[in-house]
Amino acid sequence: MARVCAITGRRPQTGYNVSHSNRHTKRRFDINLQAKQLPLAPGTKVKLRLTTRALKTLYRKGYLPG
């Protein structure tokens, strides 16, 4: 399963580790994905992998209780 946010579509970024001697080696900046069950209708839930930023937005807009 790909490490992609189900709502925002955000994916890992690539970059470099840079040592003190300025050597560059490739690396990945992974996103902070959390598995969350969202209510669709009363008694129905769907399980999604969301970034913490998407979760924060859903809480703020009132789509999630809490």
PDB file of N, CA, C and O in Angstrom:
ATOM      1  N   MET A   1       0.845  -1.181   0.000  1.00  0.00           N
ATOM      2  CA  MET A   1       0.000   0.000   0.000  1.00  0.00           C
ATOM      3  C   MET A   1       0.891   1.246   0.000  1.00  0.00           C
ATOM      4  O   MET A   1       1.849   1.341   0.768  1.00  0.00           O
ATOM      5  N   ALA A   2       0.561   2.183  -0.864  1.00  0.00           N
ATOM      6  CA  ALA A   2       1.370   3.382  -0.996  1.00  0.00           C
ATOM      7  C   ALA A   2       1.187   4.299   0.206  1.00  0.00           C
ATOM      8  O   ALA A   2       0.126   4.325   0.829  1.00  0.00           O
ATOM      9  N   ARG A   3       2.226   5.040   0.516  1.00  0.00           N
ATOM     10  CA  ARG A   3       2.154   5.993   1.621  1.00  0.00           C
ATOM     11  C   ARG A   3       1.639   7.326   1.078  1.00  0.00           C
ATOM     12  O   ARG A   3       2.400   8.270   0.869  1.00  0.00           O
ATOM     13  N   VAL A   4       0.316   7.373   0.854  1.00  0.00           N
ATOM     14  CA  VAL A   4      -0.336   8.550   0.282  1.00  0.00           C
ATOM     15  C   VAL A   4      -1.561   8.871   1.123  1.00  0.00           C
ATOM     16  O   VAL A   4      -2.298   7.972   1.525  1.00  0.00           O
ATOM     17  N   CYS A   5      -1.774  10.144   1.385  1.00  0.00           N
ATOM     18  CA  CYS A   5      -2.964  10.574   2.124  1.00  0.00           C
ATOM     19  C   CYS A   5      -4.195  10.405   1.236  1.00  0.00           C
ATOM     20  O   CYS A   5      -4.185  10.799   0.070  1.00  0.00           O
ATOM     21  N   ALA A   6      -5.254   9.817   1.794  1.00  0.00           N
ATOM     22  CA  ALA A   6      -6.469   9.544   1.024  1.00  0.00           C
ATOM     23  C   ALA A   6      -7.228  10.820   0.662  1.00  0.00           C
ATOM     24  O   ALA A   6      -7.974  10.827  -0.318  1.00  0.00           O
ATOM     25  N   ILE A   7      -7.058  11.887   1.422  1.00  0.00           N
ATOM     26  CA  ILE A   7      -7.805  13.123   1.162  1.00  0.00           C
ATOM     27  C   ILE A   7      -6.963  14.134   0.390  1.00  0.00           C
ATOM     28  O   ILE A   7      -7.394  14.638  -0.647  1.00  0.00           O
ATOM     29  N   THR A   8      -5.773  14.431   0.888  1.00  0.00           N
ATOM     30  CA  THR A   8      -4.958  15.479   0.267  1.00  0.00           C
ATOM     31  C   THR A   8      -4.099  14.970  -0.880  1.00  0.00           C
ATOM     32  O   THR A   8      -3.652  15.762  -1.709  1.00  0.00           O
ATOM     33  N   GLY A   9      -3.857  13.655  -0.944  1.00  0.00           N
ATOM     34  CA  GLY A   9      -3.005  13.101  -1.994  1.00  0.00           C
ATOM     35  C   GLY A   9      -1.527  13.348  -1.762  1.00  0.00           C
ATOM     36  O   GLY A   9      -0.704  13.123  -2.649  1.00  0.00           O
ATOM     37  N   ARG A  10      -1.197  13.806  -0.582  1.00  0.00           N
ATOM     38  CA  ARG A  10       0.198  14.118  -0.261  1.00  0.00           C
ATOM     39  C   ARG A  10       1.036  12.845  -0.204  1.00  0.00           C
ATOM     40  O   ARG A  10       0.579  11.829   0.319  1.00  0.00           O
ATOM     41  N   ARG A  11       2.269  12.890  -0.741  1.00  0.00           N
ATOM     42  CA  ARG A  11       3.162  11.736  -0.826  1.00  0.00           C
ATOM     43  C   ARG A  11       4.503  12.063  -0.181  1.00  0.00           C
ATOM     44  O   ARG A  11       4.779  13.224   0.121  1.00  0.00           O
ATOM     45  N   PRO A  12       5.343  11.045   0.032  1.00  0.00           N
ATOM     46  CA  PRO A  12       6.678  11.317   0.561  1.00  0.00           C
ATOM     47  C   PRO A  12       7.488  12.173  -0.413  1.00  0.00           C
ATOM     48  O   PRO A  12       7.317  12.090  -1.629  1.00  0.00           O
ATOM     49  N   GLN A  13       8.370  12.995   0.149  1.00  0.00           N
ATOM     50  CA  GLN A  13       9.264  13.798  -0.670  1.00  0.00           C
ATOM     51  C   GLN A  13      10.652  13.181  -0.626  1.00  0.00           C
ATOM     52  O   GLN A  13      10.968  12.415   0.284  1.00  0.00           O
ATOM     53  N   THR A  14      11.481  13.516  -1.609  1.00  0.00           N
ATOM     54  CA  THR A  14      12.852  13.022  -1.618  1.00  0.00           C
ATOM     55  C   THR A  14      13.797  14.188  -1.412  1.00  0.00           C
ATOM     56  O   THR A  14      13.469  15.340  -1.696  1.00  0.00           O
ATOM     57  N   GLY A  15      14.974  13.861  -0.912  1.00  0.00           N
ATOM     58  CA  GLY A  15      15.988  14.876  -0.670  1.00  0.00           C
ATOM     59  C   GLY A  15      17.308  14.198  -0.392  1.00  0.00           C
ATOM     60  O   GLY A  15      17.545  13.077  -0.843  1.00  0.00           O
ATOM     61  N   TYR A  16      18.164  14.867   0.343  1.00  0.00           N
ATOM     62  CA  TYR A  16      19.496  14.358   0.624  1.00  0.00           C
ATOM     63  C   TYR A  16      19.808  14.447   2.106  1.00  0.00           C
ATOM     64  O   TYR A  16      19.388  15.383   2.785  1.00  0.00           O
ATOM     65  N   ASN A  17      20.554  13.456   2.603  1.00  0.00           N
ATOM     66  CA  ASN A  17      21.284  13.619   3.847  1.00  0.00           C
ATOM     67  C   ASN A  17      22.580  14.313   3.467  1.00  0.00           C
ATOM     68  O   ASN A  17      23.232  13.905   2.506  1.00  0.00           O
ATOM     69  N   VAL A  18      22.965  15.337   4.185  1.00  0.00           N
ATOM     70  CA  VAL A  18      24.189  16.068   3.871  1.00  0.00           C
ATOM     71  C   VAL A  18      25.105  15.984   5.077  1.00  0.00           C
ATOM     72  O   VAL A  18      24.770  16.461   6.162  1.00  0.00           O
ATOM     73  N   SER A  19      26.266  15.372   4.878  1.00  0.00           N
ATOM     74  CA  SER A  19      27.214  15.205   5.973  1.00  0.00           C
ATOM     75  C   SER A  19      28.013  16.490   6.180  1.00  0.00           C
ATOM     76  O   SER A  19      27.892  17.453   5.422  1.00  0.00           O
ATOM     77  N   HIS A  20      28.822  16.474   7.214  1.00  0.00           N
ATOM     78  CA  HIS A  20      29.664  17.633   7.514  1.00  0.00           C
ATOM     79  C   HIS A  20      30.634  17.913   6.371  1.00  0.00           C
ATOM     80  O   HIS A  20      30.974  19.067   6.111  1.00  0.00           O
ATOM     81  N   SER A  21      31.081  16.855   5.688  1.00  0.00           N
ATOM     82  CA  SER A  21      32.002  17.033   4.556  1.00  0.00           C
ATOM     83  C   SER A  21      31.241  17.314   3.259  1.00  0.00           C
ATOM     84  O   SER A  21      31.831  17.323   2.179  1.00  0.00           O
ATOM     85  N   ASN A  22      29.946  17.541   3.367  1.00  0.00           N
ATOM     86  CA  ASN A  22      29.075  17.935   2.257  1.00  0.00           C
ATOM     87  C   ASN A  22      28.808  16.815   1.254  1.00  0.00           C
ATOM     88  O   ASN A  22      28.465  17.083   0.103  1.00  0.00           O
ATOM     89  N   ARG A  23      28.963  15.559   1.684  1.00  0.00           N
ATOM     90  CA  ARG A  23      28.559  14.435   0.836  1.00  0.00           C
ATOM     91  C   ARG A  23      27.034  14.337   0.872  1.00  0.00           C
ATOM     92  O   ARG A  23      26.416  14.557   1.914  1.00  0.00           O
ATOM     93  N   HIS A  24      26.443  14.010  -0.257  1.00  0.00           N
ATOM     94  CA  HIS A  24      24.993  13.892  -0.356  1.00  0.00           C
ATOM     95  C   HIS A  24      24.604  12.440  -0.600  1.00  0.00           C
ATOM     96  O   HIS A  24      25.141  11.796  -1.501  1.00  0.00           O
ATOM     97  N   THR A  25      23.673  11.921   0.196  1.00  0.00           N
ATOM     98  CA  THR A  25      23.086  10.609  -0.044  1.00  0.00           C
ATOM     99  C   THR A  25      21.572  10.774  -0.059  1.00  0.00           C
ATOM    100  O   THR A  25      21.005  11.526   0.735  1.00  0.00           O
ATOM    101  N   LYS A  26      20.926  10.057  -0.979  1.00  0.00           N
ATOM    102  CA  LYS A  26      19.483  10.187  -1.148  1.00  0.00           C
ATOM    103  C   LYS A  26      18.729   9.702   0.089  1.00  0.00           C
ATOM    104  O   LYS A  26      19.169   8.772   0.766  1.00  0.00           O
ATOM    105  N   ARG A  27      17.601  10.330   0.377  1.00  0.00           N
ATOM    106  CA  ARG A  27      16.736   9.921   1.478  1.00  0.00           C
ATOM    107  C   ARG A  27      15.296  10.283   1.160  1.00  0.00           C
ATOM    108  O   ARG A  27      15.021  11.025   0.217  1.00  0.00           O
ATOM    109  N   ARG A  28      14.383   9.749   1.958  1.00  0.00           N
ATOM    110  CA  ARG A  28      12.960  10.040   1.815  1.00  0.00           C
ATOM    111  C   ARG A  28      12.457  10.766   3.043  1.00  0.00           C
ATOM    112  O   ARG A  28      12.810  10.416   4.170  1.00  0.00           O
ATOM    113  N   PHE A  29      11.631  11.777   2.825  1.00  0.00           N
ATOM    114  CA  PHE A  29      10.937  12.444   3.916  1.00  0.00           C
ATOM    115  C   PHE A  29       9.516  11.892   3.920  1.00  0.00           C
ATOM    116  O   PHE A  29       8.674  12.336   3.139  1.00  0.00           O
ATOM    117  N   ASP A  30       9.241  10.915   4.805  1.00  0.00           N
ATOM    118  CA  ASP A  30       7.919  10.301   4.859  1.00  0.00           C
ATOM    119  C   ASP A  30       6.922  11.229   5.543  1.00  0.00           C
ATOM    120  O   ASP A  30       7.278  12.019   6.417  1.00  0.00           O
ATOM    121  N   ILE A  31       5.674  11.113   5.126  1.00  0.00           N
ATOM    122  CA  ILE A  31       4.613  11.906   5.731  1.00  0.00           C
ATOM    123  C   ILE A  31       4.072  11.171   6.949  1.00  0.00           C
ATOM    124  O   ILE A  31       4.229   9.956   7.071  1.00  0.00           O
ATOM    125  N   ASN A  32       3.442  11.905   7.839  1.00  0.00           N
ATOM    126  CA  ASN A  32       2.916  11.338   9.076  1.00  0.00           C
ATOM    127  C   ASN A  32       1.495  10.829   8.823  1.00  0.00           C
ATOM    128  O   ASN A  32       0.522  11.564   8.991  1.00  0.00           O
ATOM    129  N   LEU A  33       1.394   9.560   8.416  1.00  0.00           N
ATOM    130  CA  LEU A  33       0.095   8.959   8.122  1.00  0.00           C
ATOM    131  C   LEU A  33      -0.461   8.260   9.347  1.00  0.00           C
ATOM    132  O   LEU A  33       0.269   7.603  10.090  1.00  0.00           O
ATOM    133  N   GLN A  34      -1.759   8.407   9.549  1.00  0.00           N
ATOM    134  CA  GLN A  34      -2.453   7.747  10.645  1.00  0.00           C
ATOM    135  C   GLN A  34      -3.663   7.020  10.066  1.00  0.00           C
ATOM    136  O   GLN A  34      -4.373   7.565   9.221  1.00  0.00           O
ATOM    137  N   ALA A  35      -3.895   5.791  10.522  1.00  0.00           N
ATOM    138  CA  ALA A  35      -5.093   5.055  10.117  1.00  0.00           C
ATOM    139  C   ALA A  35      -6.258   5.548  10.972  1.00  0.00           C
ATOM    140  O   ALA A  35      -6.168   5.588  12.199  1.00  0.00           O
ATOM    141  N   LYS A  36      -7.343   5.919  10.315  1.00  0.00           N
ATOM    142  CA  LYS A  36      -8.480   6.493  11.033  1.00  0.00           C
ATOM    143  C   LYS A  36      -9.776   5.978  10.429  1.00  0.00           C
ATOM    144  O   LYS A  36      -9.894   5.867   9.208  1.00  0.00           O
ATOM    145  N   GLN A  37     -10.748   5.664  11.276  1.00  0.00           N
ATOM    146  CA  GLN A  37     -12.069   5.271  10.808  1.00  0.00           C
ATOM    147  C   GLN A  37     -12.973   6.491  10.843  1.00  0.00           C
ATOM    148  O   GLN A  37     -13.186   7.089  11.897  1.00  0.00           O
ATOM    149  N   LEU A  38     -13.505   6.856   9.674  1.00  0.00           N
ATOM    150  CA  LEU A  38     -14.374   8.021   9.577  1.00  0.00           C
ATOM    151  C   LEU A  38     -15.825   7.575   9.424  1.00  0.00           C
ATOM    152  O   LEU A  38     -16.101   6.642   8.670  1.00  0.00           O
ATOM    153  N   PRO A  39     -16.756   8.220  10.123  1.00  0.00           N
ATOM    154  CA  PRO A  39     -18.172   7.862   9.965  1.00  0.00           C
ATOM    155  C   PRO A  39     -18.722   8.410   8.646  1.00  0.00           C
ATOM    156  O   PRO A  39     -18.587   9.599   8.359  1.00  0.00           O
ATOM    157  N   LEU A  40     -19.346   7.534   7.844  1.00  0.00           N
ATOM    158  CA  LEU A  40     -19.994   7.967   6.602  1.00  0.00           C
ATOM    159  C   LEU A  40     -21.471   8.251   6.841  1.00  0.00           C
ATOM    160  O   LEU A  40     -21.967   9.333   6.527  1.00  0.00           O
ATOM    161  N   ALA A  41     -22.156   7.279   7.394  1.00  0.00           N
ATOM    162  CA  ALA A  41     -23.570   7.403   7.736  1.00  0.00           C
ATOM    163  C   ALA A  41     -23.731   6.760   9.107  1.00  0.00           C
ATOM    164  O   ALA A  41     -22.804   6.105   9.584  1.00  0.00           O
ATOM    165  N   PRO A  42     -24.867   6.927   9.746  1.00  0.00           N
ATOM    166  CA  PRO A  42     -25.052   6.280  11.051  1.00  0.00           C
ATOM    167  C   PRO A  42     -24.842   4.764  10.954  1.00  0.00           C
ATOM    168  O   PRO A  42     -25.524   4.077  10.194  1.00  0.00           O
ATOM    169  N   GLY A  43     -23.900   4.269  11.728  1.00  0.00           N
ATOM    170  CA  GLY A  43     -23.595   2.844  11.737  1.00  0.00           C
ATOM    171  C   GLY A  43     -22.637   2.394  10.648  1.00  0.00           C
ATOM    172  O   GLY A  43     -22.355   1.200  10.543  1.00  0.00           O
ATOM    173  N   THR A  44     -22.123   3.317   9.826  1.00  0.00           N
ATOM    174  CA  THR A  44     -21.202   2.968   8.746  1.00  0.00           C
ATOM    175  C   THR A  44     -19.906   3.744   8.919  1.00  0.00           C
ATOM    176  O   THR A  44     -19.919   4.959   9.117  1.00  0.00           O
ATOM    177  N   LYS A  45     -18.786   3.032   8.842  1.00  0.00           N
ATOM    178  CA  LYS A  45     -17.480   3.678   8.947  1.00  0.00           C
ATOM    179  C   LYS A  45     -16.592   3.209   7.808  1.00  0.00           C
ATOM    180  O   LYS A  45     -16.749   2.097   7.303  1.00  0.00           O
ATOM    181  N   VAL A  46     -15.663   4.056   7.407  1.00  0.00           N
ATOM    182  CA  VAL A  46     -14.680   3.698   6.393  1.00  0.00           C
ATOM    183  C   VAL A  46     -13.299   3.970   6.980  1.00  0.00           C
ATOM    184  O   VAL A  46     -13.093   4.977   7.657  1.00  0.00           O
ATOM    185  N   LYS A  47     -12.350   3.063   6.716  1.00  0.00           N
ATOM    186  CA  LYS A  47     -11.008   3.199   7.259  1.00  0.00           C
ATOM    187  C   LYS A  47     -10.109   3.852   6.214  1.00  0.00           C
ATOM    188  O   LYS A  47      -9.999   3.359   5.091  1.00  0.00           O
ATOM    189  N   LEU A  48      -9.469   4.957   6.580  1.00  0.00           N
ATOM    190  CA  LEU A  48      -8.606   5.702   5.666  1.00  0.00           C
ATOM    191  C   LEU A  48      -7.252   5.950   6.303  1.00  0.00           C
ATOM    192  O   LEU A  48      -7.116   5.957   7.527  1.00  0.00           O
ATOM    193  N   ARG A  49      -6.250   6.155   5.452  1.00  0.00           N
ATOM    194  CA  ARG A  49      -4.930   6.574   5.926  1.00  0.00           C
ATOM    195  C   ARG A  49      -4.794   8.057   5.607  1.00  0.00           C
ATOM    196  O   ARG A  49      -4.740   8.454   4.444  1.00  0.00           O
ATOM    197  N   LEU A  50      -4.739   8.871   6.665  1.00  0.00           N
ATOM    198  CA  LEU A  50      -4.739  10.324   6.505  1.00  0.00           C
ATOM    199  C   LEU A  50      -3.503  10.928   7.141  1.00  0.00           C
ATOM    200  O   LEU A  50      -2.957  10.393   8.106  1.00  0.00           O
ATOM    201  N   THR A  51      -3.065  12.057   6.584  1.00  0.00           N
ATOM    202  CA  THR A  51      -1.989  12.798   7.223  1.00  0.00           C
ATOM    203  C   THR A  51      -2.552  13.499   8.451  1.00  0.00           C
ATOM    204  O   THR A  51      -3.758  13.727   8.549  1.00  0.00           O
ATOM    205  N   THR A  52      -1.683  13.834   9.372  1.00  0.00           N
ATOM    206  CA  THR A  52      -2.129  14.524  10.574  1.00  0.00           C
ATOM    207  C   THR A  52      -2.667  15.909  10.225  1.00  0.00           C
ATOM    208  O   THR A  52      -3.539  16.423  10.926  1.00  0.00           O
ATOM    209  N   ARG A  53      -2.171  16.514   9.169  1.00  0.00           N
ATOM    210  CA  ARG A  53      -2.693  17.814   8.740  1.00  0.00           C
ATOM    211  C   ARG A  53      -4.133  17.686   8.256  1.00  0.00           C
ATOM    212  O   ARG A  53      -4.960  18.548   8.552  1.00  0.00           O
ATOM    213  N   ALA A  54      -4.445  16.620   7.515  1.00  0.00           N
ATOM    214  CA  ALA A  54      -5.817  16.392   7.050  1.00  0.00           C
ATOM    215  C   ALA A  54      -6.739  16.120   8.237  1.00  0.00           C
ATOM    216  O   ALA A  54      -7.872  16.600   8.265  1.00  0.00           O
ATOM    217  N   LEU A  55      -6.255  15.347   9.223  1.00  0.00           N
ATOM    218  CA  LEU A  55      -7.052  15.079  10.418  1.00  0.00           C
ATOM    219  C   LEU A  55      -7.347  16.361  11.178  1.00  0.00           C
ATOM    220  O   LEU A  55      -8.468  16.569  11.644  1.00  0.00           O
ATOM    221  N   LYS A  56      -6.345  17.217  11.302  1.00  0.00           N
ATOM    222  CA  LYS A  56      -6.520  18.485  12.010  1.00  0.00           C
ATOM    223  C   LYS A  56      -7.580  19.341  11.315  1.00  0.00           C
ATOM    224  O   LYS A  56      -8.405  19.972  11.975  1.00  0.00           O
ATOM    225  N   THR A  57      -7.551  19.359   9.988  1.00  0.00           N
ATOM    226  CA  THR A  57      -8.531  20.123   9.227  1.00  0.00           C
ATOM    227  C   THR A  57      -9.933  19.553   9.419  1.00  0.00           C
ATOM    228  O   THR A  57     -10.892  20.307   9.583  1.00  0.00           O
ATOM    229  N   LEU A  58     -10.059  18.215   9.400  1.00  0.00           N
ATOM    230  CA  LEU A  58     -11.367  17.585   9.589  1.00  0.00           C
ATOM    231  C   LEU A  58     -11.932  17.886  10.972  1.00  0.00           C
ATOM    232  O   LEU A  58     -13.128  18.140  11.111  1.00  0.00           O
ATOM    233  N   TYR A  59     -11.076  17.861  12.000  1.00  0.00           N
ATOM    234  CA  TYR A  59     -11.531  18.209  13.351  1.00  0.00           C
ATOM    235  C   TYR A  59     -11.976  19.669  13.408  1.00  0.00           C
ATOM    236  O   TYR A  59     -13.003  19.987  14.008  1.00  0.00           O
ATOM    237  N   ARG A  60     -11.200  20.554  12.782  1.00  0.00           N
ATOM    238  CA  ARG A  60     -11.493  21.979  12.840  1.00  0.00           C
ATOM    239  C   ARG A  60     -12.799  22.319  12.116  1.00  0.00           C
ATOM    240  O   ARG A  60     -13.564  23.168  12.573  1.00  0.00           O
ATOM    241  N   LYS A  61     -13.050  21.650  10.980  1.00  0.00           N
ATOM    242  CA  LYS A  61     -14.262  21.908  10.203  1.00  0.00           C
ATOM    243  C   LYS A  61     -15.496  21.236  10.799  1.00  0.00           C
ATOM    244  O   LYS A  61     -16.620  21.513  10.380  1.00  0.00           O
ATOM    245  N   GLY A  62     -15.286  20.346  11.783  1.00  0.00           N
ATOM    246  CA  GLY A  62     -16.415  19.715  12.445  1.00  0.00           C
ATOM    247  C   GLY A  62     -16.866  18.409  11.827  1.00  0.00           C
ATOM    248  O   GLY A  62     -17.934  17.906  12.175  1.00  0.00           O
ATOM    249  N   TYR A  63     -16.072  17.835  10.906  1.00  0.00           N
ATOM    250  CA  TYR A  63     -16.443  16.566  10.294  1.00  0.00           C
ATOM    251  C   TYR A  63     -16.163  15.384  11.210  1.00  0.00           C
ATOM    252  O   TYR A  63     -16.730  14.308  11.020  1.00  0.00           O
ATOM    253  N   LEU A  64     -15.297  15.569  12.198  1.00  0.00           N
ATOM    254  CA  LEU A  64     -14.980  14.522  13.164  1.00  0.00           C
ATOM    255  C   LEU A  64     -15.319  15.009  14.560  1.00  0.00           C
ATOM    256  O   LEU A  64     -15.075  16.171  14.885  1.00  0.00           O
ATOM    257  N   PRO A  65     -15.875  14.141  15.388  1.00  0.00           N
ATOM    258  CA  PRO A  65     -16.153  14.557  16.768  1.00  0.00           C
ATOM    259  C   PRO A  65     -14.875  14.632  17.582  1.00  0.00           C
ATOM    260  O   PRO A  65     -13.949  13.848  17.371  1.00  0.00           O
ATOM    261  N   GLY A  66     -14.824  15.571  18.507  1.00  0.00           N
ATOM    262  CA  GLY A  66     -13.675  15.621  19.392  1.00  0.00           C
ATOM    263  C   GLY A  66     -12.958  16.867  19.440  1.00  0.00           C
ATOM    264  O   GLY A  66     -11.973  16.985  20.169  1.00  0.00           O
TER     265      GLY A  66
END
